Amino acid sequence: MTDTVKYVLDESRIPRAWYNLQADLPKPLPPVLHPGTKQPVGPDDLAPLFPMELILQEVTQEREVPIPEPVRDVYRQWRPSPLFRARRLEKVLQTPAHIYYKYEGVSPAGSHKPNTAVPQAFYNREAGVRKLVTETGAGQWGSSLAFAGALFGIDVQVFMVRVSYDQKPYRRALMETYGAKCVASPSNLTNAGRAILAQRPDHPGSLGIAISEAVEIAAQNDHIKYALGSVLNHVLLHQTIVGQEAIEQFAMTGDYPDVIVGCTGGGSNFAGLAFPFIGAQLRGGKKIDVIATEPTACPTLTRGRYAYDFGDTAHLTPLTKMHTLGSTFTPPGFHAGGLRYHGMAPLVSHLQELGLSRSLAYTQSRVFDAGVQFARAEGIVPAPEANHAVRGAIDEAIRCREEGVSRTILFNLSGHGHFDMQAYIDYFGGKLKDLAYDEAELASALAGLPSVAEPA
């Protein structure tokens, strides 16, 4: 039997509809609230930011949402993505576990993010929008939206968290290659950015601040819309193409996951892989252990409070119930920039509250240990964010070895690390430190959560 086992679907097997987990939940998601009235928002409240088709996808309860053919045509460039059996890693770990990974680094931008960037650009183009503004942490989302904007003739402006803007110049260059304008956040282009810089000129930035800057520009300009790469329901919906393909690929293996692992920042790649499997479980299928992995320096699921909060620092967004560290929380500048968000997707948070998933937090050094071990066994260098999923999968495989049991483990290798090699340089040079957040700052941010009387 060969070491490398790759399960590939023909492009005709690209799903024709996205899967909506809300149709199968045992308890509905708490409503999104207007920040002023504290009442549930309606479509008109979101219209300044999003085209109506995406607003409808945000609230739909239908199990399937058709994928437009122009979107499927673009997907064909890299989808269906491959599913691999990590036999070499299994041998290195001497584990009886079967380890599989769904590899999303085959997309043009190198991560799972184009799965939602492409439909978002398409729906905006159909609505007559000619410019999109967004934020990005490590740059995977910004480069993906820049790619999609180039395909559909839409200008893209990206506010990139300053610490990542400085750490990852090649991500910035990729965005510019696709035609986007990339700005370090906080910036002097917005009221939100100027206010932050007035208090702290050397502020490292945060995703909450970058979201504030992007939302401010979109809300003040009728011809500009906002795009988000994670957290929101329609974004997670688009990502479920990953898990749907994986279910079909597992039918080729004669195997089925016992454990699913995904890294979480806002929750999109984790949701994309896990939601279709969880939906199958809720409809009477096999029960699985679903694990969300995150950094100890930004422990949203493991330390955050489940409460209503703003999605941005300047409090321009609606209130959503989620696991949050507080909208003013600024994590330290560790390399997994895509996992430095203060909140978690409401749907992912809801799953943990329902007991359908659990979460683990890891230090930066431990996840890079795992990423290097994986690269030396399987040949693919993971992105810093994806290393958290690799760590979780390896730990589960080691547990199988210690307990003498065989389990099937599936994780999402959500992107490659080719634009993140400075992080690996720092790792091999002994400069990669296990940064800790400020406990006092976390307490202050949580103390500032909005007071909300939840709707009955």
C-alpha positions as CSV (number, residue, x, y, z in Angstrom):
1,M,0.0,0.0,0.0
2,T,1.4,3.4,-1.0
3,D,2.2,6.0,1.7
4,T,0.3,8.8,-0.1
5,V,-3.4,8.2,-0.5
6,K,-5.3,11.0,-2.2
7,Y,-9.1,11.0,-2.7
8,V,-10.2,13.2,-5.6
9,L,-13.6,13.9,-6.9
10,D,-14.3,14.9,-10.5
11,E,-15.3,18.6,-10.9
12,S,-18.8,17.5,-11.9
13,R,-19.2,16.5,-8.2
14,I,-18.8,20.1,-6.9
15,P,-21.9,20.5,-4.7
16,R,-24.8,22.4,-6.3
17,A,-26.0,23.8,-3.0
18,W,-24.5,25.0,0.2
19,Y,-25.7,23.4,3.4
20,N,-27.4,25.5,6.1
21,L,-26.9,24.0,9.6
22,Q,-29.7,26.2,11.0
23,A,-32.3,23.9,9.4
24,D,-31.2,21.0,11.7
25,L,-30.4,22.8,15.0
26,P,-32.3,21.5,18.0
27,K,-32.5,25.1,19.3
28,P,-32.6,28.2,17.1
29,L,-29.8,30.7,17.0
30,P,-30.4,33.8,19.3
31,P,-31.4,36.8,17.1
32,V,-29.1,39.6,16.0
33,L,-29.9,42.9,17.7
34,H,-29.9,46.5,16.6
35,P,-27.3,48.3,18.7
36,G,-29.6,51.2,19.3
37,T,-33.0,49.7,19.9
38,K,-31.7,46.3,21.1
39,Q,-34.5,44.7,19.0
40,P,-33.9,42.0,16.3
41,V,-32.6,43.5,13.1
42,G,-34.4,43.4,9.8
43,P,-33.1,43.3,6.2
44,D,-33.3,47.1,6.0
45,D,-30.9,47.4,8.9
46,L,-28.2,45.4,7.0
47,A,-28.9,46.9,3.5
48,P,-26.2,49.6,3.9
49,L,-23.5,46.9,4.2
50,F,-24.6,43.9,2.1
51,P,-26.5,43.2,-1.1
52,M,-30.0,41.7,-0.4
53,E,-29.1,38.2,-1.6
54,L,-26.5,37.8,1.1
55,I,-28.9,39.3,3.7
56,L,-31.4,36.7,2.8
57,Q,-28.8,34.0,3.1
58,E,-27.9,35.3,6.5
59,V,-31.4,34.6,7.9
60,T,-32.6,31.7,5.8
61,Q,-33.7,28.5,7.5
62,E,-33.7,26.4,4.3
63,R,-31.4,23.4,4.5
64,E,-30.0,24.0,1.0
65,V,-29.1,27.2,-0.8
66,P,-28.4,26.8,-4.5
67,I,-24.9,27.8,-5.7
68,P,-25.1,30.0,-8.8
69,E,-23.5,28.5,-11.9
70,P,-21.0,31.4,-12.4
71,V,-19.7,30.7,-8.9
72,R,-19.4,27.0,-9.6
73,D,-17.6,27.9,-12.8
74,V,-14.9,29.7,-10.7
75,Y,-14.9,26.9,-8.1
76,R,-13.8,24.5,-10.9
77,Q,-10.4,26.1,-10.9
78,W,-9.5,24.3,-7.6
79,R,-12.6,22.4,-6.4
80,P,-13.2,19.7,-5.4
81,S,-10.2,20.0,-3.1
82,P,-8.3,16.8,-2.3
83,L,-8.7,14.6,0.8
84,F,-5.5,12.9,1.9
85,R,-4.8,10.0,4.3
86,A,-1.7,11.1,6.3
87,R,-0.1,7.6,6.4
88,R,3.4,9.0,6.8
89,L,2.3,11.0,9.8
90,E,0.6,8.0,11.2
91,K,3.9,6.1,11.0
92,V,5.9,8.8,12.6
93,L,3.4,9.0,15.5
94,Q,3.2,5.2,15.7
95,T,-0.6,5.6,16.1
96,P,-3.4,3.1,15.3
97,A,-5.5,6.2,14.4
98,H,-6.4,6.9,10.8
99,I,-5.6,10.6,10.1
100,Y,-7.1,12.4,7.1
101,Y,-6.9,16.0,6.1
102,K,-9.0,18.1,3.7
103,Y,-6.5,20.4,1.9
104,E,-7.8,23.9,1.1
105,G,-4.4,25.3,0.2
106,V,-4.9,24.4,-3.4
107,S,-7.0,27.5,-4.1
108,P,-5.4,30.4,-6.1
109,A,-5.1,32.5,-2.9
110,G,-3.8,29.5,-0.9
111,S,-6.5,29.0,1.6
112,H,-10.2,28.2,2.1
113,K,-11.2,31.9,2.0
114,P,-12.1,32.0,-1.8
115,N,-15.0,29.7,-1.1
116,T,-16.9,32.7,0.2
117,A,-15.0,35.5,-1.4
118,V,-16.1,34.3,-4.9
119,P,-19.9,34.2,-4.1
120,Q,-19.7,37.5,-2.2
121,A,-18.1,39.2,-5.1
122,F,-20.6,37.6,-7.5
123,Y,-23.7,38.7,-5.5
124,N,-22.3,42.3,-5.1
125,R,-21.6,42.5,-8.9
126,E,-25.1,41.3,-9.6
127,A,-26.4,44.0,-7.3
128,G,-24.4,46.7,-9.2
129,V,-21.8,47.2,-6.6
130,R,-18.4,48.3,-8.0
131,K,-16.3,48.5,-4.8
132,L,-15.9,46.4,-1.7
133,V,-14.2,47.2,1.5
134,T,-13.0,44.7,4.1
135,E,-10.5,43.9,6.9
136,T,-8.0,41.1,7.1
137,G,-5.8,39.6,9.8
138,A,-3.0,37.6,8.4
139,G,-4.0,38.4,4.8
140,Q,-5.7,35.2,3.7
141,W,-9.1,36.8,3.5
142,G,-7.9,40.1,2.0
143,S,-6.0,38.3,-0.8
144,S,-9.0,36.0,-1.4
145,L,-11.4,38.9,-1.8
146,A,-8.8,40.7,-4.0
147,F,-8.7,37.6,-6.2
148,A,-12.5,37.5,-6.4
149,G,-12.8,41.2,-7.1
150,A,-10.4,40.9,-10.0
151,L,-12.6,38.1,-11.5
152,F,-15.8,40.1,-11.2
153,G,-14.6,43.6,-12.0
154,I,-14.9,45.0,-8.4
155,D,-12.5,47.3,-6.7
156,V,-11.3,46.1,-3.3
157,Q,-9.9,48.0,-0.4
158,V,-8.5,46.1,2.5
159,F,-7.7,47.3,6.0
160,M,-5.0,44.9,7.3
161,V,-4.2,44.6,11.0
162,R,-1.0,46.6,11.4
163,V,1.1,43.9,13.1
164,S,0.3,41.5,10.3
165,Y,0.9,44.3,7.7
166,D,4.4,44.5,9.0
167,Q,5.0,40.8,9.6
168,K,3.6,39.5,6.2
169,P,4.7,41.8,3.3
170,Y,4.1,39.0,0.8
171,R,0.4,38.7,1.7
172,R,0.2,42.5,1.1
173,A,2.0,42.1,-2.3
174,L,-0.4,39.3,-3.3
175,M,-3.4,41.6,-2.6
176,E,-1.8,44.3,-4.7
177,T,-1.0,41.9,-7.5
178,Y,-4.7,41.1,-7.7
179,G,-5.4,44.8,-7.9
180,A,-6.6,45.6,-4.3
181,K,-5.5,48.5,-2.2
182,C,-4.1,47.4,1.2
183,V,-3.9,49.8,4.1
184,A,-2.4,49.2,7.6
185,S,-5.0,49.5,10.4
186,P,-5.5,51.6,12.4
187,S,-5.2,54.2,9.7
188,N,-5.8,58.0,9.3
189,L,-8.5,57.3,6.7
190,T,-11.4,56.9,9.1
191,N,-12.7,58.4,12.3
192,A,-12.4,55.1,14.0
193,G,-8.7,54.7,13.0
194,R,-7.8,58.3,13.9
195,A,-9.4,58.0,17.3
196,I,-7.3,54.9,18.1
197,L,-4.1,56.5,16.8
198,A,-4.7,59.6,18.9
199,Q,-4.7,57.4,22.0
200,R,-1.8,55.2,20.9
201,P,0.1,56.1,17.8
202,D,2.0,52.7,17.8
203,H,-1.2,50.6,18.2
204,P,-0.6,47.1,16.7
205,G,-4.2,47.0,15.5
206,S,-6.8,44.3,15.9
207,L,-9.5,42.7,13.7
208,G,-12.1,44.6,15.7
209,I,-10.5,47.9,14.8
210,A,-10.0,47.0,11.1
211,I,-13.7,46.0,10.9
212,S,-14.7,49.3,12.3
213,E,-12.7,51.1,9.6
214,A,-14.1,49.1,6.8
215,V,-17.7,49.3,8.1
216,E,-17.4,53.1,8.5
217,I,-16.4,53.6,4.9
218,A,-19.2,51.2,3.6
219,A,-21.9,52.8,5.7
220,Q,-21.1,56.3,4.5
221,N,-21.0,55.5,0.8
222,D,-24.0,54.2,-1.2
223,H,-21.8,52.8,-3.9
224,I,-19.6,50.8,-1.6
225,K,-20.5,47.6,0.3
226,Y,-18.7,45.7,3.1
227,A,-17.5,42.1,2.9
228,L,-16.6,39.8,5.8
229,G,-14.5,36.7,5.6
230,S,-15.8,34.9,8.7
231,V,-18.2,34.9,11.6
232,L,-21.5,35.7,9.8
233,N,-24.0,33.0,8.8
234,H,-23.8,33.5,5.1
235,V,-20.0,33.2,5.2
236,L,-20.1,29.9,7.1
237,L,-22.8,28.7,4.7
238,H,-20.5,29.2,1.7
239,Q,-17.7,27.3,3.4
240,T,-19.8,24.1,3.8
241,I,-18.8,23.1,0.3
242,V,-15.7,21.8,2.1
243,G,-17.5,19.3,4.4
244,Q,-19.9,18.3,1.7
245,E,-17.1,17.2,-0.5
246,A,-15.4,15.5,2.4
247,I,-18.5,13.4,3.1
248,E,-18.5,12.2,-0.5
249,Q,-14.8,11.5,-0.4
250,F,-15.1,9.5,2.8
251,A,-17.6,7.3,0.9
252,M,-14.7,6.4,-1.3
253,T,-12.5,5.4,1.6
254,G,-14.9,3.0,3.4
255,D,-14.1,5.0,6.5
256,Y,-15.9,7.8,8.5
257,P,-14.6,10.3,11.0
258,D,-14.8,9.7,14.8
259,V,-13.1,13.1,15.5
260,I,-13.1,16.3,13.5
261,V,-10.7,19.1,14.2
262,G,-10.5,22.7,12.9
263,C,-8.8,25.8,13.9
264,T,-11.0,28.8,14.9
265,G,-10.5,32.5,14.7
266,G,-13.9,33.7,13.5
267,G,-15.0,30.1,12.7
268,S,-15.3,29.8,9.0
269,N,-12.9,27.0,8.1
270,F,-14.0,25.0,11.1
271,A,-17.6,25.4,10.2
272,G,-17.0,24.6,6.6
273,L,-15.7,21.2,7.4
274,A,-17.7,20.3,10.5
275,F,-21.2,21.6,9.8
276,P,-22.2,19.1,7.2
277,F,-21.0,16.2,9.4
278,I,-22.8,17.7,12.5
279,G,-25.9,18.1,10.3
280,A,-25.7,14.4,9.4
281,Q,-25.4,13.5,13.1
282,L,-28.4,15.7,14.0
283,R,-30.5,13.9,11.3
284,G,-29.7,10.5,12.9
285,G,-26.2,9.8,11.7
286,K,-23.0,8.8,13.5
287,K,-22.1,10.8,16.6
288,I,-18.7,12.5,16.2
289,D,-16.3,14.4,18.6
290,V,-15.9,17.9,17.1
291,I,-12.9,20.0,18.4
292,A,-12.3,23.7,17.8
293,T,-8.6,24.6,18.4
294,E,-7.5,28.2,19.1
295,P,-4.5,30.1,20.5
296,T,-4.0,30.6,24.2
297,A,-3.2,34.2,23.4
298,C,-6.7,34.8,22.0
299,P,-8.8,32.2,23.7
300,T,-12.3,33.2,22.5
301,L,-14.0,29.8,23.0
302,T,-12.1,28.6,26.0
303,R,-12.0,31.9,28.0
304,G,-14.6,34.1,26.4
305,R,-18.0,34.9,27.7
306,Y,-21.1,33.8,25.9
307,A,-22.9,37.1,25.6
308,Y,-24.2,39.8,23.2
309,D,-21.3,41.9,21.9
310,F,-20.3,44.2,19.1
311,G,-18.3,42.7,16.2
312,D,-16.1,45.7,16.0
313,T,-14.2,48.1,18.3
314,A,-16.0,51.3,17.4
315,H,-19.4,49.7,18.0
316,L,-20.7,50.3,14.5
317,T,-22.0,46.7,14.0
318,P,-25.1,44.9,15.2
319,L,-25.0,42.9,18.5
320,T,-24.6,39.2,18.1
321,K,-24.6,36.5,20.9
322,M,-21.2,34.8,20.7
323,H,-18.3,33.8,22.8
324,T,-16.3,37.0,23.1
325,L,-13.3,38.5,24.9
326,G,-14.9,41.9,24.6
327,S,-14.9,44.2,21.6
328,T,-12.0,46.4,22.9
329,F,-9.7,43.4,23.6
330,T,-6.4,43.6,21.6
331,P,-4.5,40.3,21.6
332,P,-0.7,40.2,21.4
333,G,0.9,40.0,17.9
334,F,1.4,36.2,17.5
335,H,1.9,34.9,14.0
336,A,-1.5,33.3,13.5
337,G,-3.1,36.6,12.5
338,G,-6.2,35.0,11.2
339,L,-7.0,33.8,14.8
340,R,-6.7,37.1,16.5
341,Y,-10.4,38.1,16.6
342,H,-12.2,38.9,19.9
343,G,-15.4,37.1,19.0
344,M,-16.5,33.7,17.6
345,A,-19.1,33.1,14.9
346,P,-22.5,32.9,16.6
347,L,-23.2,29.5,15.0
348,V,-20.0,28.1,16.3
349,S,-20.6,29.6,19.7
350,H,-24.1,28.2,19.7
351,L,-22.8,24.7,18.9
352,Q,-20.5,24.7,21.9
353,E,-23.3,25.9,24.2
354,L,-25.4,23.0,22.9
355,G,-22.6,20.5,23.6
356,L,-22.2,19.6,19.9
357,S,-18.5,20.7,19.9
358,R,-15.7,21.4,22.4
359,S,-12.6,23.7,22.3
360,L,-8.9,23.5,23.1
361,A,-6.3,26.3,23.3
362,Y,-2.6,25.9,22.4
363,T,0.5,28.0,22.7
364,Q,2.3,29.3,19.6
365,S,5.4,27.1,20.1
366,R,3.3,23.9,20.4
367,V,1.4,24.5,17.2
368,F,4.6,25.3,15.3
369,D,6.1,22.1,16.7
370,A,3.2,20.2,15.2
371,G,3.3,22.1,11.9
372,V,7.0,21.3,11.4
373,Q,6.4,17.6,12.3
374,F,3.5,17.5,9.8
375,A,5.6,19.2,7.0
376,R,8.4,16.7,7.5
377,A,6.1,13.8,7.2
378,E,3.5,15.0,4.6
379,G,5.5,17.6,2.7
380,I,3.0,20.5,3.0
381,V,4.0,23.6,5.1
382,P,0.8,24.7,6.9
383,A,-0.2,28.3,7.6
384,P,0.3,29.3,11.2
385,E,-3.5,29.2,11.7
386,A,-3.8,25.7,10.3
387,N,-1.1,24.5,12.6
388,H,-3.6,24.7,15.5
389,A,-5.7,22.1,13.7
390,V,-2.6,20.0,13.0
391,R,-1.7,20.1,16.8
392,G,-5.2,19.0,17.7
393,A,-5.2,16.1,15.3
394,I,-1.7,15.0,16.4
395,D,-2.7,15.1,20.1
396,E,-5.8,13.0,19.3
397,A,-3.7,10.5,17.4
398,I,-1.2,10.3,20.3
399,R,-4.2,9.7,22.7
400,C,-5.2,6.8,20.4
401,R,-1.7,5.3,20.7
402,E,-1.7,5.7,24.5
403,E,-5.1,4.2,24.9
404,G,-4.5,1.4,22.3
405,V,-7.6,2.3,20.3
406,S,-8.1,3.2,16.6
407,R,-10.1,6.3,15.7
408,T,-10.6,8.1,12.5
409,I,-9.5,11.7,12.7
410,L,-10.3,14.4,10.1
411,F,-8.9,17.9,10.2
412,N,-9.0,20.9,7.9
413,L,-5.6,22.0,6.5
414,S,-7.1,25.4,5.8
415,G,-4.2,26.9,4.0
416,H,-0.5,26.7,3.1
417,G,2.2,28.7,4.8
418,H,4.2,29.9,1.8
419,F,3.5,33.6,2.6
420,D,4.2,33.0,6.3
421,M,7.8,31.8,6.2
422,Q,9.0,34.6,8.5
423,A,7.1,32.8,11.3
424,Y,9.0,29.6,10.5
425,I,12.3,31.6,10.4
426,D,11.5,33.0,13.8
427,Y,10.6,29.4,15.0
428,F,13.9,27.9,13.9
429,G,15.8,31.0,15.2
430,G,14.3,30.6,18.7
431,K,12.5,33.9,18.4
432,L,9.0,32.5,18.4
433,K,7.7,33.4,21.9
434,D,4.6,32.1,23.6
435,L,2.9,35.5,24.0
436,A,0.3,36.0,26.7
437,Y,-2.6,38.5,26.7
438,D,-3.0,41.0,29.5
439,E,-5.4,39.6,32.1
440,A,-6.3,43.1,33.3
441,E,-7.2,44.1,29.7
442,L,-9.4,41.1,29.3
443,A,-11.2,41.8,32.5
444,S,-11.7,45.4,31.4
445,A,-13.0,44.4,28.0
446,L,-15.4,41.9,29.5
447,A,-16.6,44.5,32.0
448,G,-17.5,46.7,29.1
449,L,-19.9,44.2,27.4
450,P,-23.2,45.9,26.5
451,S,-26.1,45.4,28.8
452,V,-28.8,43.5,26.9
453,A,-32.1,42.2,28.0
454,E,-32.4,39.1,25.7
455,P,-35.5,38.8,23.6
456,A,-38.0,36.2,24.9
